[in-house]
């Protein structure tokens, strides 16, 4: 890498991050309030609320409200810990017995939660876990943080939201707030959750309160956490908004009210669609640059030296995680109900889905130049997590690449310090266990395929000992590889 380009790129990006860094240092919001042109309902005064609303608002402000967080995963557990830290009695409801047991023992399993925080809250009796929904009868607030996956046909699967809403309805009582945080299509809160809660006979905005406040968790992000990430909230009624705003303001620095749950739902899917579309753009540039014989990495590093009007995105073997591969399809599905075809968004999804196939294609060419067919070759994959330095393989493109290689008759092994094993349930054809990264393992592979750029791996050492390296993350471009070793490194 030309160091002038690298330095210029870094300087350009530094200018873009100075405002955010200054805001973080002072624990101030990084965005301004919404323009007054939008009809965001004003927050009601206590006197304007019903007796049930006033009682709940008092409990929230005095932090005597009992909080249930349904779903103790990457979203739910950090939220529950934040609530417990400021004094709320909090209970996690999860159908995974292992999670429940770990929480009740004070054992942490989420990277974004500080182990000592969890342990001290459990020891103090401020946080516990159960699989029993009947505890909702004694709770004042229920927050849904449940999965929203896709069906095999890429349609929304909101069965978790539906099932949990039914269970909440069984124990819904006057003076209760229900908040949905799961990412979903616009309309879910009012079209799906509200009718189910209404079967209780209670009236929304008077007896109980319903809001949507989308999670904005970025697993592994040291800079932005549940506490200091701006929080949107939209209530079904002004009273719902008032109560939900008060609840989230107890633990989150900046809470931004919007006019309806639909606006908040749309904002969330747009945030992730924005990322998916821009990743698709650089992925398509990678496909084009490959045909034109241009290094997409050099081109992007050069482009990102511009200090304004551009934001860095990089290509890779595909997109993974709980948001980017899924949320755009929620939006495109909902758009069809309005006779609208989101061609741009769907095309981005198609491009991102093709990347694992392109990785296999390019690896096949690289092996072929060395007189080796893909079938029967031994490929050592580095990383199966969807993101560096995370123990999370959900929707990981690395899993798809490995399954494609196995289908082609490759002998595949892998190393990932965070994922000890993968099996058929996760998408591979033959189950695999992470191997130790030894010189023998690296040198013995026909190709080393970098799929996830974990920080703990010594990539210079990998390049030194491997026969062939295919780098889908561009991590080796900073190594100053010698002229003699450059021929054995192939970039996406």
N, C-alpha and C positions, 0 to 999 in steps of 0.2 A: 504493500500500500504506500502510495506517495504521501509522505508525512505532511507536505504542504496542504494537500487535500483534506487529510484527517484533521489537522489543526484548524483549518478554515471551517470545516463542517462542525467541529466541536464549538468553535466560537459562535457560529451562526445559531446553533441550538441553545447555547448558553443565554443568548439575548432573549430567546423565547421563554426561558424558564425562570428568569430573574424575578418576575412578578409573583409567580406561584411560590417560589422559594421564600420570598420575603413574607408572603401571606402565611405560609406554614410556620415560619419562625415566630410570628406574632399570634398564631392560632386564629387568624382572621379568615373570612371566606375568600375564595379565589374568584368568585363571580359576584355581580351586582344583583340587586333585587330585580324582579321582572318589571317591565314597563307598566305604567299605570293604565295604558290603553286596554290591557286585557282585563276582562271582567272577573277578577279573582274575588270571591266573596270575602267581605271583611270578617274578622274574627269577632264572634259574639261576646258580649259582656256576660258576666256570670248571671246577672239578673235576667237575661234573655233566654237562658237555658231552662229546660224543664227540671223539676226536682231531681230526676235521675241523672241528668247531665251535670247539675251543680254538685251533687254528691260525688260523682266520678271525678270531676275537675278538682275538687278539694283533695281527694285521695291521690291524684297524680301530683299535684303541687306539693303535698306533704310527703310524697313518696311512700305512702302506706298502701297504695294499690298493689294487688297481687297479680303478677304477670306470668302468663303461660306463653312459651315460645314453642311452636309446633314445627318440628324438624330441627335436629341438632347437628347440622352439617356446617359447611363453610360460611353460610349466612347466619344460621340460627344460633350456633354456639357463641360466636363473637358478640352478637347482639345481646344474648342472655347474660353474658359476663359483664358487658357495659351497663346493663340495667342493674345487675346485682351490685356492682361497684359503687353506685350512687345511693344504694339503700333499698331498692325494690326487692321484695321477696319474689324470687323467680323460680319457675319450674320448667324444665324442658320436657316436652312430650315427643317421644320417638319410638317407632315400631322396631328399631334395631336393638335387640337385647344387649349386644356387646357395647353399643354406645351408652346405653342407660347405665350399665354396670360401671363403665369407665368414669362417667361423670360422677356417679355416687361415690366412687373411690378417690375422686379428685385427680384422675389421670387425664392428661390432655392428649388430644389426637388431631388438633387443628393448628396448623402452623401460625396462624395470625392471632392465636390466643396465648398469652403469657402463662406458662404452667403454674407459676406462683399465684397468679390472680385466681385461677380456677381452684387451686387447692385451698386457698384461704377462704374463698366464698363458700365452698362445700363444708369446710371445717366450721365455719361460723353459722351454718344452717341457712345461709342466704340463697343458696342455689342447690337444686336437686333435680333428679330426672325420673321419669316413669313412662310406661307405655299405656297407662290407664287414663282415658279421656274423661272419666268422671271427676277428676280433679278440677275440671273447668267450672263445676258448680260453685266452687269457692274462689274463682279467679275473677278479677275485674277487667282484665285485658287479655286478649288472645291474638297472637301474631303468627300468621301462617308463613313459613319459610320452607315450602315443600317443592320437590322437583317438578319441572314442567318440560318433559322430554318430547320427542317426536315419535310418531308411529313409523313402522317400516316404510310407509309411503310418504313420509315427510309432512304429515298433517299434525296439528297440535294434539298432544295428549294431556288433557287437563284433568285426568281421572283423580290425581292426588288432591287437587283443589276441590273437586266435587265431593270426594269422599270425606275429606276433612271438614268441609262446610256442613255436610250432613251431621257429622259428629258434634260440631260446635252447636248446631241448632238444637240438639238434644238437651244441652245444658245452658242454652242462652237464657239470660235473666236480665231484668231491668238494671240499668247502670253499667252495662258492659260495652267495651270497645273491641271491635274485631278489625284487625288490619291485615291486609294481604300484601306481602312483599315479593312473592314469586313473580318472575318475569313472565308476561303473558300478553295476549293480543288485546287491543283496546276494546273495552266493553265487558271484559270478564267479571269485574267486580259487581257491576250493576245488572248484568244479564245472567250470570251464573250464580255468584255467591249470594247476592241479595235475595233472589226468590227462595233459595234454600233456607236462609235465616228467617225469612218472613213466615215460614211454616210454623214458627213458634207462636204466632199470634201477636208478637210484639211489633211496635212501629218504629221504623228507622228514623233517627233524628230526634226521637222523643224518649223512647224506652231504651233502645240500644243504638250504637253508633258504629258506622262502617266507613272505612277509608282504604285507599290504596297508596302505599309508599314504597316505591321500588328499591330493592337492594342495589347497592353499587359496590359490591365487594370485588376487589382485585387481589386474589390470593397471592401472598408473598410480597405484596407492595409494602415497603417499609415506610414510605412517605405518607400515603393516605390510608387511613384506617376507618373503621366504623365511626369513630369519634369525630374525626375532622374532615370527613367527606360530606359535601353538601347533600342535603336530604330533601327530596321532593315529597309532597303529600297532597292528595286530593280527596276531599270528603264527599260522600253522597249528598249531604245537606250542609248548610253553613254550620249547624251544630256539630255535625260529624267532623268537619274540618277543624273547628275550634278545639275539640277534645283531642283529636289525633295530633294536632300541632303542639298542644301542651305536652302530650306524652313524649313525643320525639325530642322536644326542646330540652328535656331533662338531661339528656346524655349526648346530644349531637350539637356541634357548634353552630351550624347554620341550617335552619329548616326553612324551606321555600314553599309556601302554599300556592297551589294552582287551582283553577276553577272547577275541576272535576276529576274523578278517577280516570276517565278516558284520556284526558290530557297527560296525566302522569304515566299511564300505561303506554301511550304512544311515545312519549319522551324516552322512556326506557328502551323500547325496541328500536327507536331511532338511534340511540347512542351506540348500540351494538351493531346495528346495520351499517352505520357510518364506518365503523372499524372493518366490518366484513367487506364492504365495497372497496375501501382503500387498499386492503390487503389483496383483494382480487385484482386491483389495478396493477400493483407491483408484481403479482404472480403472472399476470398476462404479459407484462414487460419481460419477465424472466423467460417465458415461452418464446417471445419474439426475438429477444437478444440471443437466445440459443441458436435460432435459425440464422441470424445475421452474423454470428461469430463475434458478438460484443459481450464483454463481461457486464452482467447486470449489476454486480456489486460495485464495480468501479464507476459505472454510470450513476448509480444512486448516490454513492458517496460524493461524487462530484456535484450532483444536483442539490444535495442537502447542505452544501456550503452557502447557499443563498440564505441570508438572515431573515427573510420575511416571505410571506405568501406561500409557504410550503411546509408540510409536516412530515417527519420521517415515518415511513412504513417500509417493511422489508419482506421479501419473498420467503417461502419456506415449503416444507413438504405437504402443507395443507393447514387447516385451522382446527383448533381443538378447544376443549373446555366446556363449561356449562352454559356459555352464552353465545359466542360468535357463530358456531356452526348451526345453532338452533333458532335463535330469536328471529332472524330475517324471515324464516319460513313461517313463523307465527303471523308476521305482518302480511306476507303475500297471501296466505290462506284467508285472512280476514278481508283483504282487499277484494277478493273474488266475490264476496257477498255484496259488494257495492259495484259490481260489473267493471272492476278496474284490474288491469293486468300490470303488475309491477315488473315490467320487463328488465329494467336496469338492475333491480335487486336480485331477481331470479338468475340473470346472466352472471352476476357476481358469485352467486352460490354455485352455479355450474362450473365456473373457472376454478374456484377453490376446491371443489370435489375432484377435479381432474388432476390436481397436483401429485397425489400419491402415485398415480399411473405414470406421470411424467418422470418422477424420481426413478421408478423401476426401468422405464425406457432409457433414461440417460445412463443409469448404472449398467444396463445391458450393453450399450454402446461402448462404455469405458472398458468393460471386461473384454468385449470383442476385439478391441484394439490390441489387447494383450494376448489374443489367441485363446481366450477362455469363454465358453458359453455360459449363459446365466444358469441353465439347468445343471445341477451338480456342483456348482461353485459354493464355497463357504463364505457367507457374509456375516460379519460381526456388526451388529447394530448398536450404536451408542445412544442410549436414551430412549425410553418409551413414554415418559410423562408428556403431557401436552404442552408444558411450560417448564422452563429451566428452574431447577432447584425446588421443585414441588413434588410431593408424593401423590400425584393425581393424574390418572391416565384416562379420564373421561373424554370420550370423543377424540382421542389422540390420533392425529394422522400417522404417527409412527406405528401404531397398531395396524392400521390399514396397509401401510407399506410392507410390514412384516408378513401379513397374511397374503398379500400379492406375491411376495417372493416365495413363500412356502407353496403357493399354488403353482408356481413355475418350476418347482422341483429344487429350489435352493436349500442348502443346509444353513439354517439361520440360528445364530446364538445372539445374545444381547447382554449388555451391561447397563444397569441403571442403579445408582446408589439409593434411590428413593422407592423403586418399584421392585420388590423381590421376586415376583412371579406374575405371569399373565397366562390366562387359559381361554378356552373356547367362549366362555361367557363374555369376555372382553373383545372377542373378535378374531383371535388368531386361530389357525387351523390346527396346529399342534401346540400343546401347552409348553411353555418355556420357563426356565428359572434363570435369574440373573447370574452371570458367571463372574468370577474374579478377573479383574483387568490386569493380566500378566503379560510380560513380553512375549511369551510363547503363544498366548491367545491372540495377540495383535498380529504378530508375524505369521502365524499359521493361517490366518484368514486370507482368502483371495481378495477381499475388499473390506474395508472398515467404512461403515455408513453412519455419518453423524446426523442423527435425527432430532436430538434435543441437546442443546448446548449447556449442559450442567457445568457450573463453575468449578467443581471439584476435580474435573478431568484435566490432565496435563496434555493439551493438544499438540504441543511441540514434540513431546515424547511419542504420541500416537503417530505423527507424521514421520518421525525418525525410524520407527520400527515396522510400520505397515508396508505391505506391498503396494496397496492402492487405497486412497482415501477419497470418498465422495462426501463433500461438505454441503449439506442442504441449508445450513444456518449462517454460513459466511464467517464462522468463528475463527477459522485459521488464517483469514486474510490479514490479521494484525500481527502474525507471528514473525514476519521477516524471514520467510522460508528461503533457504539457499537455492541458488540456481539449479543445483543438482537434484533437489528434492521437489521442485515445482512440478515436474512432469508426473509425479505420482498423486497430485491433488487435483481433483475435478470438482468444480463448483456447480451449484444448481443453475 
